[in-house]
């Protein structure tokens, strides 16, 4: 029995209560999970298929399958993971029909290889302290100023959109939806190690985009002195 | 000062996710923490990865269209009856 609170999820009743409610036809229970998970399901579906409309259909189809299948839910995983698995299977089938298949079996040369931080940032061979930072990364404002929240969200959102599909799917499941590492590996049928490679590359890319953003945000704020005219 | 077992910064940055998942073997875990304690740059890098993870977790929800939501609630009611 594990009650996990997803990174973006609000507090839900424990699975036992939710499942009993769904089986009893309790509409409030269905509304709770529908409203808590649909956004994440939509975002995830979008990584598998080619249009927003298609993603919305996959989510619809998933919920219909949940309604029809909850009587057979055995509680071997969390309810959320079970629902996500239905989505992934539905989305994969749909992606196949749209000739948009994502190769999951192995890591991809190029996109999943090589350093995640520009090697130029570290001292090279022959230099003293080889492999150490040339210059430390500049700390970011922490906590982030509330005034920047909207821009930070836009940067993160754009960064996710630019990720290769598999990296985007893994970071969505782990860091947006808050699923655990073993759940994501199982859901996507990849090894824990490959899952971690994809997640790490995705995070490092988003970090890089935020770093670039903070560097320029700093510059933009500096010339702000001077009075109004 | 640098013994053969010390991590370099460029190795440290590649281990952050495994560290946060608790997936490093005990020996590497110890080297990671030793390096972290001694290196401000990597301390900042780790903090930024954690800030990144939080920022990703705060992405706003795009949601189902009201009509899709209503249709699903309708389907649920129908299934129940």
HADDOCK unambig.tbl for C-alpha pairs under 7 A between the chains (distance, minus, plus):
assign (segid A and resid 7 and name CA) (segid B and resid 57 and name CA) 5.34 0.50 0.50
assign (segid A and resid 8 and name CA) (segid B and resid 57 and name CA) 5.61 0.50 0.50
assign (segid A and resid 8 and name CA) (segid B and resid 58 and name CA) 6.32 0.50 0.50
assign (segid A and resid 25 and name CA) (segid B and resid 80 and name CA) 5.09 0.50 0.50
assign (segid A and resid 38 and name CA) (segid B and resid 63 and name CA) 6.41 0.50 0.50
assign (segid A and resid 38 and name CA) (segid B and resid 64 and name CA) 6.46 0.50 0.50
assign (segid A and resid 39 and name CA) (segid B and resid 61 and name CA) 5.19 0.50 0.50
assign (segid A and resid 39 and name CA) (segid B and resid 62 and name CA) 5.20 0.50 0.50
assign (segid A and resid 39 and name CA) (segid B and resid 63 and name CA) 4.75 0.50 0.50
assign (segid A and resid 39 and name CA) (segid B and resid 64 and name CA) 6.81 0.50 0.50
assign (segid A and resid 67 and name CA) (segid B and resid 76 and name CA) 6.34 0.50 0.50
assign (segid A and resid 116 and name CA) (segid B and resid 14 and name CA) 6.91 0.50 0.50
assign (segid A and resid 122 and name CA) (segid B and resid 10 and name CA) 6.69 0.50 0.50
assign (segid A and resid 131 and name CA) (segid B and resid 8 and name CA) 5.29 0.50 0.50
assign (segid A and resid 131 and name CA) (segid B and resid 9 and name CA) 5.88 0.50 0.50
assign (segid A and resid 131 and name CA) (segid B and resid 10 and name CA) 5.43 0.50 0.50
assign (segid A and resid 132 and name CA) (segid B and resid 8 and name CA) 5.73 0.50 0.50
assign (segid A and resid 132 and name CA) (segid B and resid 9 and name CA) 4.78 0.50 0.50
assign (segid A and resid 132 and name CA) (segid B and resid 10 and name CA) 6.40 0.50 0.50
assign (segid A and resid 133 and name CA) (segid B and resid 9 and name CA) 6.32 0.50 0.50
assign (segid A and resid 133 and name CA) (segid B and resid 41 and name CA) 6.99 0.50 0.50
assign (segid A and resid 136 and name CA) (segid B and resid 41 and name CA) 4.46 0.50 0.50
assign (segid A and resid 137 and name CA) (segid B and resid 41 and name CA) 5.99 0.50 0.50
assign (segid A and resid 137 and name CA) (segid B and resid 44 and name CA) 6.67 0.50 0.50
assign (segid A and resid 137 and name CA) (segid B and resid 45 and name CA) 6.68 0.50 0.50
assign (segid A and resid 139 and name CA) (segid B and resid 44 and name CA) 6.09 0.50 0.50
assign (segid A and resid 153 and name CA) (segid B and resid 59 and name CA) 6.22 0.50 0.50
assign (segid A and resid 156 and name CA) (segid B and resid 56 and name CA) 6.42 0.50 0.50
assign (segid A and resid 175 and name CA) (segid B and resid 53 and name CA) 6.07 0.50 0.50
assign (segid A and resid 175 and name CA) (segid B and resid 56 and name CA) 6.17 0.50 0.50
assign (segid A and resid 175 and name CA) (segid B and resid 57 and name CA) 5.40 0.50 0.50
assign (segid A and resid 176 and name CA) (segid B and resid 56 and name CA) 5.89 0.50 0.50
assign (segid A and resid 176 and name CA) (segid B and resid 57 and name CA) 4.37 0.50 0.50
assign (segid A and resid 196 and name CA) (segid B and resid 17 and name CA) 6.93 0.50 0.50
assign (segid A and resid 196 and name CA) (segid B and resid 18 and name CA) 6.87 0.50 0.50
assign (segid A and resid 200 and name CA) (segid B and resid 17 and name CA) 5.52 0.50 0.50
assign (segid A and resid 203 and name CA) (segid B and resid 49 and name CA) 6.97 0.50 0.50
assign (segid A and resid 203 and name CA) (segid B and resid 52 and name CA) 6.99 0.50 0.50
assign (segid A and resid 206 and name CA) (segid B and resid 52 and name CA) 6.87 0.50 0.50
assign (segid A and resid 207 and name CA) (segid B and resid 48 and name CA) 6.86 0.50 0.50
assign (segid A and resid 207 and name CA) (segid B and resid 49 and name CA) 6.24 0.50 0.50
assign (segid A and resid 207 and name CA) (segid B and resid 52 and name CA) 5.68 0.50 0.50
